[in-house]
Amino acid sequence: MTDDTVPPDIPTARMLSWARNSAIYRLERRMMTEKQLFDAISRKAKEKFELISAAQLKALADFAVKFAYDNKALDDGAYAEINTRSAVRGGKSKRAIAQKLAAKGVSSDKVEAALAEADDLYAATIFARKRAFGPFRRVELDDKRKAKELSAFARNGFSFEIGRKVFEMSFDDAEEVILAGRL
């Protein structure tokens, strides 16, 4: 059977081979979620194959995702856990992490599982250290500075209680929180 006789809603062998190779290429370069891989394959297939139908597009993307799962190269749960640990170490709040993972297509149950171990107090303390807020402040505190610091915590997804707690910490307490949070 040649490519000319294949029904228009079934991908050709050439298309399937390209989808497999494209999935391998993408997953070798960086970890992706199922949604990210599906979207990347769909987008690139539209560019590569001029007369591709919507059914063929979906079939190619589904094939690439299934191939990745079969070869254990795709795991949204592991992706969520790794990104969560990294984001907490970078001073991101649970709320900000959850929003980012949801935007990348990670299911809410996997996001909740990944966030179970996250510590907002540790993340807020790291955030304060990065921005020279609270116990890490290098300038005198006035009303304008206080409002700026507390609102920055809120804008970055930390609760008022967490922001206030870090804001009022001593330098030694903050260092203790950071050291206790490291594994």
QUITA-V843299 format. One record per backbone hydrogen bond with DSSP energy under -0.5 kcal/mol. NH is the residue of the N-H (numbers start at 1). CO is the residue of the C=O. Records with the same first field share a line. If there is no record, write none. Layout:
NH=CO  CO
//
This chain:
5=2
6=3
10=7
16=12
17=13
18=14
19=15
20=16
21=17
22=18
23=19
24=20
25=21
26=22
27=23
28=24
29=25
30=26
36=104
37=33
38=34
39=35
40=36
41=37
42=38
43=39
44=40
45=41
46=42
47=43
48=44
49=45
50=48
52=49
57=53
58=54
59=55
60=56
61=57
62=58
63=59
64=60
65=61
66=62
67=63
68=64
69=65
70=66
71=67
72=69
73=68
74=68
79=75
80=76
81=77
82=78
83=79
84=80
85=81
86=82
87=83
88=84
89=85
90=86
91=88
92=87
93=156
97=93
98=94
99=95
100=96
101=97
102=98
103=99
104=100
105=102
106=101
111=107
112=108
113=109
114=110
115=111
116=112
117=114
118=115
120=118
123=119
124=120
125=121
126=122
127=123
128=124
129=125
130=126
131=127
132=128
133=128
135=166
136=133
137=134
146=142
147=143
148=144
149=145
150=146
151=147
152=148
153=149
154=150
155=151
156=152
157=154
158=153
163=159
164=160
165=161
166=162
167=163
168=164
169=165  166
174=170
175=171
176=172
177=173
178=174
179=175
180=176
181=177
182=178
//
